[in-house]
């Protein structure tokens, strides 16, 4: 079976040889020397860096000269603890707020009694952060309850406040469609990441991940509803070691994975591979789960070379692919419809980090990412036959230089991106009567497309984007911090747009009460998704809708969105082990992104509304480890609505009013009013046991139906079990709560080999629920029933 297509353009190869710019990073570095009171180096000392809220824990052992090093430390507050035989334990708090290397030398005194590090109240507060964010560490990722760990990235991210999970793992940040930016080791990934678009990275390759929705720094652009900043695992941080994992569960699900990494004195390496298959690859539109098998494979490779303390070279490479069936409706299954999809992507990046001094650091980098997708079908497809083949690349350089001066951490940089896009789409009607039952407004011209005379679209375009930014993290006083930034973007594709984006934030700490007050104002430009953008913006796409026949918004290209966002919030320490965050936001958008779903194929066509408004509250309560227990509780309240007309998309006769009536208020599917998630874990049970209890509550996505649509109109098409989960009066899918439990144990055979096992039950109460229901913007999708899964992992070194 062919999963992957590898494409590395000459443009990228040229960049690898000639680029002389700097690239941004999203993590810092801590290094230093451990010595005794006389100044003599202490080799073999154990240095630990921990954060009790995120679960981050990294350990280093000093070399013969007493030196230690921590790479890729996420921006956060940490406890740095050092212990050595015959010496007193030493600990201190450390804040990492930039990619500058921190030199922290430690002297140990002699003490006969071993000391323990205590979590004190101040260490939980993030006093220099001007916006809330969620940092998720590798230790939490490794035990996430699922039968397919390599496909769980979106589910893990959705535990953060402000995020909802749509059908087929489509993430929404603050109710905005497809505007999520992944930053992987400082390299931006702007593709739409979901099961039906592009393959998400395997989260087990993450060292840590930071999730943000507020006060996005000026170094980030393009997709800004939410930023997922990932630091991947590095061989420089681990001894020669590996993991072999096998998991399986309901729906004949099975997955196998292997990773190995380590280092020499100057060279680090890490590699992983995973493969999975299941009989429930996508969220189906029916109760029966017809025609829904799928397979996926993912691989990742990373090399680090550190010839000196001042230089660090990195090369990373990933290649991913999936082949899966498109779920059928009952009549499609009876007719023998066989639609299949395939997605492939690969990414390469090369970087060089250079430290000029303790106060100045730079990066050099180039990257390329290739993404392709195909839809194939047989002639028994009903009511339409469709085929698609599309691919695009992102080829770029980006740069930054960071400098510290009198309390100011100044970062300036630029980014250049080139993106060639190719699309091919074929459409034909196989059962006109059946199609007119669901799309009665289909145009006469569209009705003439048959297998003998199909609609065909082929196009290729190349665009580019240039950006420049400057930002300053200013410690004005001991308790007052400002983040000030300005970004310029110049976008050239189907339309041309220049935009200036101020990013302003502040944080003020009240030491007496353990409180941090925050406020921010951001102005963004967000570019459209590249997937199917050419057809969505074309004159040809308009012939399917009566609004196009009447000349309304004919052939208008999908334009970049403009956004204004204000945030007000606070962080509060509650005793020694609890921390509470709350944030209120209001955002206003012009040309906000939206999507149209092409029947049940999972193919999405980008569109925009005229404008939209949203506001919400995001809260999070974190429990630091105490007697083995740790956990979190997040809650989001959201309200979002938009206004017609819709531009772009592919409408088979529907949404005439939304395409033509300017100013008409529109219910947006992502308008889920209440979302909550929790995790509670104990990993200090007798016998190396751990237990984790998790859950999620979703109040239900909005349903955009025709005016005055009633339940009886859908009785012939859907069973009562599905219709019972729709509140037709309010226009929402009904609320649902899903609870999960996971139990595991670790067996340590010796210092070099250990075996761990884990058993999971998801949807413990077997709650039946819908994710989405028939609307202008998406079809119907059914949530997962109770599923069982298990995992065995062998670790060795």
N, C-alpha and C positions, 0 to 999 in steps of 0.2 A: 504493500500500500504506500502511495506517495503522499506524505504529509506536508513537506516543506518545499518552498521555492526560494532559493537564495539569490538575491540581487544586490550587487555592490557596484554603483555607477562609477564611471571614471572621475566624475566630479569629486566624489568622496576620497578616492585614492589620491587625487591631487592635493586635497586639503590635508591629508595625513602627512604629506611631505613638505608642504609649503606654509601651513598656517602659522602665524606668529602673533596670535591674539590670546586673550585670557578668558577663562571660563569660570562661571560661578560655582560655588560649592554650598552645601546646606548643612555642614557639620564642621566642628572644630577639632583641635588636637591638643592633648595634654601630655607633657613630657617633663622629666626631671631626674634628679639624683637623690638616692637615699644614703645617708651617712650617719656615723655616730657623732657624739658630742665633740670628738677631737677632729672631725672632718674626714675620717677614713671611710671609704666606700663600704657599703654592706651588700654583698652579693647574695642572691637567693631570697631577698625580702619579698613578701607577697603584698602587692598593691591592688586594692579593690576600689572600683568606681561604681557607685550605686545611686539609683533614684527610687525611693519607695513607692511613688505613685505610678510611674510608667512601668516599673518592674525591671528597668535597665540594670544589668549587672555585668561588669567586665573585670577580668582579673589579669594582671601582668606580674611577671617575676623579674627582679632586677638582674642584670648581667654581671660579669666580673668587675665592671667599673661602677656598679651601683645604679645604672641607668634603667629607666622604664619608659614606656611609650603607649599612649592610647590614641588610636586613629579614629576618624569618622564618629566623633562624639556628637550626638544630636544637641541642638541648642536647648539647654535646660539647666536646672540647678542640681548639684550632685553632692554626695558625701564621698570624700577621698580618704580611705583608711589604709594604713600601712602597719604590717606586723612582721617581726623577725624574731627568731629564737634568741632569748636572752635579753630582749629589749622591750620597752613599754610600747603598747599600741598607740599610734598617733592618728588623729582624724581631724578633718577640717571641711568646711563647705567651699564648693567651687562653682562658679557660674560660667557657663559657656554661652556666649551671645554673638560670636562671630567666627569666621574661619581662621582667625589668627591663632598661631600656636602659643599655648601658655606654658611657661617654664615654672614648675613648682618643685623646688628642692626641699627635702624634709630631713630633719635631724631627729634621731631617736635617742631617748635616754634609757638607761638601764633600769629595769624594774622586775622584781621576782614574781609579781602577780599579773596574770593576763587580764586585760581590760576588754570591755565590750562596747561597741558603738551603739549609742542610743539615738533614736529618731527624735529630734527636738522640733518644736513647733515651727520655728522659723524656716527649717529646711524644706517644708512643704509649700511655702509661698513662692510664687514666681513674680518677684517684685519688679523685675526689669522687662517683663512682657507687656506690650501695649494692647494685646488682644488674646483671647483664649485660644488654646489649641489642645489637641489630644495627641500624646506620644504613646505609641504602642510598641513594646519591646518584643524581641525574638522569643523570650521565654513565654509570653502570653500566646504568641502565634503558634508555637509548637503544640499546644494542647487544645487548640480550638476544635470543638466537636463537629466533625464532618467525615464522610466516607471518601471525599475527594479533596484532600488538603491542597493540591496544586491549583484548584479552581475556587478557593475560598477567599481570595483577596477582597472582593466587594463586600462579602458578608462581614468580614472583620472590620472594614472601614465603616460600615453602617451602624456599628455600635456607638460611634461618636455622635454627639448632639449636632443637629442641623442636617443630618443625612437620612435619606429614605432610599429604599431598595425597590425598584420597579421590576416588572417581569424580565426574566432572563438576565438577572443581575445588572440591570441598568441603574447606576447610581445617580441620584439627584442631590445637589447641594443647595439648600435653602429654596427648594422648589424649582430650580432652573434646569432645563433640559440640556444634556450633553456638553456642558461647559465645565468639565473637570480636567485639571492639569495634573499629570504625574510628572514628578521631577525625580529621576533615578540617578543617584550619584551626581546631581547637579545638571543632568541632561534632560531637557524638557521633552515629554511625550504628549503630543496634543491629539493623537488619534482617540476616537471614541472607544473606550474599553468596556466590552460587555460580551456575553456569550455569542451574540449574533453579529458582532462588529470585528473586534480585534481581541486577541487572547491576552488576558491579564497575566502579569508576571506571577510566578510561583512565590507565595508569601514566605515560604521556608528559606528563601534566599535573602530575605530582609534581615539586616542587623537591627534596624529600628525603622519606624515610619511615623511621621508627624502629619497630622490632619488639621487643616486650617480652613475657616470660612470667613474670617474677619480680619480687617486691616492687613491685606496682602502686601508684602514688601514690593518695592518698585522693581526689583530684579525679576519678578515674575510677570508674564504677560500672556496674551493669546486666549487662554481659557481660565477664567478667574472666579467662577461660582464657588469653587473649592479647590484647594491645592493639597495634593498627597505627595509629601516629600520623603523619598525613600533613600536610606543608606543600605547598600547591599553588604553581604558578608565578605570579609577579606581574609586571605590566608595569613597575612602578617599578624593577625590577632589570635591565631589558634595554633596549637601544636599539630603535627601530622595526625589527622583523625578523619573519621568518616561515619556515615550513617546509612543503613540499609533498612528501608521501611516498606511494609506491605499493609494495605488496608482494603476493606471491602464492606459491603452492606446491602441494603434493600435495592430492588430493581436491578439485580445482577451487577451491582457496581463493584469494580475492583480497580485498585491503583497500586503501582509499584514505583519506588523512587530510590535514588542513590546519590550521595554527595561525598566529596572528599576534598580536603584542603590542608594546607600547612605552609611552612616557610623554611628557608635557609636564613643565613645571616642578613641577606639583603633582598631576597626574592620571595614573594608570596604567591600562592596559587589557590584557586577554589573552583570547583566544577560541580554541576548537579544535572541530573536528568530525571524526568518523571513521565509516566505514561498512564492513562486512565481510560476506562470504558464504562458505559452505563446504558440501561434501557430507558432512562428518563433524563435526557441531555438538556432539554428545554422545558419551560413551563407550558403544559399543553392547554389547548382551548376547550377540551372536553373532559368528561369524567374518566373516559376509558384509556387515555394515554396511548392513542394510536400512533404508530410509525414515528418513534421518538428515540431511536438508538443513536449513540454517538461515541466517538473516540477522540482523544486529544493527547498530544505529547509536547513537552517543554524541555528546553535545555538552556544552561547558563554557564558561562566561563569567564573568569576574571583573573588577570595577572597584575601583580604589583611589584615594582622594582624601586628600591630605595638605596641609591648609591651613596648618599650622604644624608646628614640631618636636614640639609637645605632643599633636597630634591626628592620628589616622589612621582614616578611614572606609572600610568595605569592604562590597561587595555581591557575592555569588556565586550562580550559577544553573547547574544541570545538568539535563539531560533525556536519558534513555536508554531504549532499547526493544529487544526481540528477538522474532522469530517463528521457530519451529523445529518440525520434525517429531519425534514420539516414536518412537525405534527399535523395529522389530518383531522378534519371534521368527519362525522359519521358517513355522510354521502360521498366524500372524497375517498374514504377508506373502502367503501363498497365498490366504487368505480375503479379502484386500483391506482389512484394517484401516487406517484413516487417522486416527490421533490426532495432534493438533497442540496446541502450547502457545504462549502469548504472555506476556511479562513486560514491565512498564513501570514506570518510576519517575521522579520529578523531585524536586529539592531546591532550596530557596532559603534564604539566610541573609543577615542584615544585622548589621554590628557596628561599634562605635566604640571605639577604643583611646585612652585619655587618660593622659598622663604628668604626674603631679602634681609630681614632683621626681626626681632620679636614684635615689631610694630608694623610690619608690611609683608603681605603675602600675595602671590599672584597664581593664576592657573592658565594653562594653554590646553585647548581641546578642539576636537572636530568630531562630528557624529553623522550617522546615516541611519534612517529607519525606513523599511519597506513594508507595505501592508497590501494584501490582496484578498479578494473575496469572490466566490463564484456561487451561482444558483443554477442548478440543472433540473429538468423536469421531463416527464414522459408525455406522450400524446393523450394519455388517459386522464390528465389533469382536468379538474372541473372546479369552477366554471371558466377559469382562464388558464392558459399556458404561459409561463414566463421563464425566461433565462436571463442571467446577468453575469457579467465579468467586469470587475473593476480593480484598479490598483493605483496606488500613489506612493510617493516617497517624500520624506523630509530630510533634506541635506543641508547641514548648517555648521556654522561656527558661532561661538558666543564667548563673551569675555568679561572679566572683572578684575579689579585691583582693589585690595582692602588695605586701609591705613589707619592706625590709631594715633590720635593727637589730642592731648589735653581734654580727655573725657569724651572725645568724638571718635566713633568708629565709622569711618567714611568708606563707602563702597561705590565704585563707579564701573560701568561696563556697557557692553553692547551685544547685540545678537543679529546675525544675518541668517535667513532661512529661505531656501529655494524648494518649491514643491510641485513637481510635475504630476498631473492627474489624468488618468485615462478611464473612460467608462463605455460600456456596451450593454444595451438592454433590449430585449425582445419580448413582445406582448401579443397574444392572440386570444380570442374568445372561443371557447369550445362548447359552451352551453349558454346561449344568449338569454333564454327564458329564465334560467336560474340566476344569472347575473343581474337581470333587470329586477328580480324580486328583492335583491339586497341593495342594488344601486339603480333605482328607477329613473334618476335624472341623468344617466349616462348619455352623452351626446350621440347624435346620429353618425357623425364622422367616426367616433370611437367604435360604434357598433359594427362597422365594416371591417374591422381587423380580425381576420380569421387565420387558421393555420396556413391556408394557401396565400394569404395576403397579410402578413403580420406587421405590426408596428415595430420599427427598428430605430434605435438611437445609438450613434457612435460619435464620440468626441474626445479630444485631447487638448488640454491647456496646461500652461506652466505659469505659476505665480511666484512671487517673492515678498518677503517682509523684512524690514530693517527696524531695529529698536535701539534706543540709547537710554541709559538711566543713571541717576545718582541718588544715593540715600545715605542718611546719617543716623546712627544710633547714639543718642546724646544722653549721657548721665549728667543732667544739669545740677542736681544735688544728690545727697545720699538717698533721698526718698523719691525724687522726681526724675522720670525718664521720658524722653521724646524719641519717636521714630518719624523722621521726615524724609520724604522721597518724591522724586519727579521722574516720570517716564515719558518718552516720545516714541510713538509707533507709526510706521508708514507701511500700509498694506496695499498690495497691488495684485489683484487677481481679476475676477469678473467685474469688480468695482474697485475704485481707488479711494483710500481714506487715510488721512493723517489725524493723529489724535494725541493730545497732551494729558497725562494722567497724574494728578497730585495724589500722594498717599501720606496722610497725616495721622499720627497716633500719639497718645500720652498715657502714662501710668503714674499714679501717686500712691505711695505706701504710707499707711498710718500704723506705725510700729506698735503703739499702745494697744490697739484693738486687733492687730493681726489682719489688716484689711488692705487690699490693693484696689484702687479705683481706676477705671479705664474709660477712654473715649477715643473714637477714630472717625475719620472721614476719608473715603476713597472714591475716585472717579476712574472708571475702566473703559477700555474698548475690548470687546470680545469677538473673535473672528468666527465665521461659520464653520461647521464641521465639513471636512472635505469629502466624506463618504456620500456619494450620489449627489453631490452639489451641482454638477454640470447639468444633469437632467432636471433637477428641481428648479433650476434657474432658467431653463430653456423655453423658447417659444413652443416647442413641440409638446411639452408637458401640459400646456393649457387646453389642448384640444379635447381632453377627456371630461372637462367640466363645462356646464352651461355658462358659467361666469366667464370662461375663456372665449366661448362663442360670442358673448355679448361685448367682448373687448375690455372687460374689467381686469385691470392689473396684468395685462397680457405680457408674458415674457419678462417680467421684472426679475432681476437677479436677487438672490438672497444676500442681504447686506450685513456688515458687522453690527453687533449690538453696542449700545452705549449705556453705561450704568453709573448711577450715583448711589452711594451706600453710606449710611451713618450708623455707628455702633456706640452703645453706652452699656457699661457693665462693671462687675466687681468680682474679686476673689476673696474668700473669707476662710481663715483658719478656724476650725471647730475642735478645740482640744488638741491632743497630741497626734491623733491618727486620722482625723477627718479634714477634708478640704472641699469647699463649695464654690462653684463658678456659676455666674449668671450673666447673660448678655441679651440686650434688646437691640434689634436692628430694624431699619426701614430702608428699603431699596426701591429705586425708580429706574425703569429701563425703557429705552427707545429701541425698536426693532428686536425685542427679546426673542431668543431662539425657541423653536417648537419643532415638532416632528409629525409626519404622517406615516402611518403604518400601511404597507401594501398587503391587504388582505391578511392571511395567516402565515405569510412567508417569513416574517421577522425582518424583512427588508425595510429600512427606515429611510425616508426622504426628508432632508432638512427644510425648514420653513421658518418664517418669522412672523410675529404679530406686529401691529402698529406700535403698541406700547403696553406696559404692564406695571403693576404696583404690588409690593409684598411687604409684609412686616411679620415679625415673629420674636419669640423668646426661646433661648437655648440655655439649659441648665445641666449641671453635672455635679454629682457628689462622689468623691473618691475616698476609699478606705485604704490607708497604708497598712502593710502587713503587721498584724498583731496576733500573737499566739497561733500563727499559721494561717489566719484568715486574711483575705484581701478581697476587694471588690469595687464595683462602680454602679452608679445609677444615673442614667441620662434621660432627659425629657426635652421635647421640642414642641412648641406650639407655633403653627404657621398658617398664614392666610395669604393667598396669591390669586390675582385675577388679571385678565388681559382685555385688550380691545382690538376689534377688527379694523382693517382687513388683514387677511393672511396673505403673505407673499411666499411663493415657492411651493415646495411639496409636490405630491402627485395624488390628485383626487379623482377617483373613478366616479364622477357625477355627484358626489356628496359635497356638503359644506358650501352650497351656493351662497347662502346668506353671509357666511363668514368670509368668503372671498370677495364679496361685492359691497357689503354695507359698512361703510366707514363709521367708526365710533361705537359699533355694537359691542356691548360687554360680553366677554367670553369666560366661561368656566374652564380653568386649566386643570388637566388631569392630576398634576403634581400637587394640587391643593389638598394635601392630607393634613388635617387640622392638628392631630395629636399623635406623637410618636414617642415611645419610651423603650429603653433597653436596660438590662441589668446583668451583672455577673457577680457571683459569690463563689469563692474558691478557698479550700483549705488544703495545703500541700505539706502539712506536718503531722499527718496521721500516723499511727503506729504501723510498722512494716513497710515504710516508704510508700504508703498509699496516698492518693490525692482524690478529691471529689470536687466537681465544678457544677454549679447550678446556674443556668442562664435563661433568659427569656426576652421576649420582644412583644410590644403592643403597637398595633397600627390601627388607627381609627378609620382607615379606608380612603382610597383615592377618589377624587371627584369623577363623576360620570357625565360626559357631555353628550346628551341625547337631543333628538329633535324636540321642539317645544311641545309640551303637554303629552309626551310619550308616557304610556302606561304599561304595566306589567303584561296585560293581556296581549299586547302587540308582539311579545316575544315568546308566548307560550308554545307556538308551533316549532320554534327554532331551538329552544333551550328547555332542559328538564327543570322541574320545580326545585330540585336541590340547588341548582345554580341561581335561579331567580330569587330564591329565599335569601340569598346573600347580597341582594341589591336593595337599597332603600330608594325607591323610585320617587317618593315625595321629596326627600332632601337632595336627591341626586348624588349619592355617594355609595360606594361599596361599603357593606356593613363592617363594623370593627371586628378584629380578631386578636387573640393573644396566643402566642406559641411559647411553650416551655420546653427546655432541654436539660438533660442531665448527662454527666460524663464521670466515669470512675476509672482510675488507672493505678498502676503500681510499677515501681522500678526495682529491678534486681541487679545488684552489683556483684558480678562474679569475682572481679579483682580490680586493681587500679586502672586496667587498660580496657576492660570489656564490661558492658552493661546491657541489659535488655529491659525494655519498657513495654507495657501493654495498656491499651485504653479501650473502653467500651462506651458507646454513645447511644442515647435515645433522643431523637429530635422530634418535636411536636408530640410531647409526652401524652397529652390528652387526646391525640388524634383528631384535632379540631379541623373541620372542613372550612375552607375559606377561599375567597377569590382575591386575586391580586388586582386585576383590572376587569372591566366589563365594557361591552360594545360602546364605542364612542367615535367621534371624529378622528381622534389622534391615536387610538390603539384598539386592538381587538380584545377578546376575552382570554384571560389566563387563570388557571387553577393553581392554588398553592399546594405545597408538598404535604402529603399525609404523614402519619407516624412512620419514621424510618429508623432502622437499627444499623449500626456500623461498629466495626472494631478495627484496631490498628496495632501492629507490632513493630517495634523499632529496635534495631541492633546498633549500638554505638561502640566504636573501637578506636584505639589509638596505638 
